[in-house]
C-alpha cells in the first residue's frame, strides 16, 4: 500500500476492517497491538481476542513520565 506506519490512513483503516471481518468469521484468533488502553478497549469491542499492550519503549516512556509528572519543576 506504500503507507508504512500510517495506521490512521483511510485506506489502511479500510483494509484492517476488511481483514478483521474475515478473521472473525474464521477459526483464527484475531489479535493485534494496542498502544493505549483506549485502543485496546476499541479492539476488544471489535472482537480481538489477543492483544499486545504497548511496546517496551512506550511502556518505559510512560513509566518514566509518570514519575517525572510527580516532580515539581521551577517555572
Secondary structure, DSSP 8 states (H G I E B T S, - for coil): ---TT-TTSHHHHHHHHHHHHHHHTSSS--EEEESSHHHHHHHHHTT--EEEES-HHHHHHHHHHHHHHTS----
